[in-house]
Each structure stands twice: as structure tokens, then as C-alpha cells.
Amino acid sequence: MVSWYRDWAELLMLVLIALGFVLSVLLQNASFSYTTILLAGFLAGRIYYLKRFTEPILPFILMIVGFLVGYLIGNFWVSRIWIVILFMLGLGFSYYLHLKKIIVIFKSENFFK
């Protein structure tokens, strides 16, 4: 029996694997695939920045990696190496922008200037 309260991260990771797979299969154009994975990297960097000190980070890393694995499994039309590189570049760039307060979160005092 699955305990939803205890195993929420693993179950959500499986959902994100399926979502990444379906998204990569539907995007057959290389430029759309590269743009989508770069935006997913930006989103992953934001999630990592928001959750890094407030909650246990491992469940969120599992979800991010789950989406990336699902995207890589379903990707037939573009290079998997470039997908990983663009995802990591998007994640790192977004994390850097949030860390230097160039992009701020909605609930921060720097949001309204």
C-alpha cells in the first residue's frame, strides 16, 4: 500500500518523469525542444533557490532529476548531451540571478521598489 504522506516525493517524481516523456515526444522540432528544456532549467533553478534552506532539498532534487530523465527518455530528435547542458545552464543561470537578487521572488521586500 502506498502512503501518500510519506511517499509524495517519489510519486510526484514518477508523474514528472511521465510529463517529461510526453512533452519531449510531442515536441519534434529541435528548436522547441531546446527552448523548452532551457525554460525548464530556469524553473528548476528557481525551485532550487526557493527550497534550498527552508525544507529538505532531496525531494525537490528528485523531482527535478525525474523530469530531466523523462525528457531524456522521450527525446528522439535532438542530442541528449545538449539537452543536459542546456538544462544545467538554465538551472545555474537562474540560480545565479536569484542569488544576486537580479530576479526576486514575489514575497520578498525587494519585489516592490
Buried (B, 14 or more C-beta within 10 A) or exposed (E): EEEEEEEEBEEBBBEBBBBBBEBBBEBEEEEBBBEBBBBBBBBBBBBBBBBEEEEEEEBBBBBBBBBBBBBBBBBEEBEEEBBBEBBBBBBBBBBEBBEEEEBBEEEEEEEEE
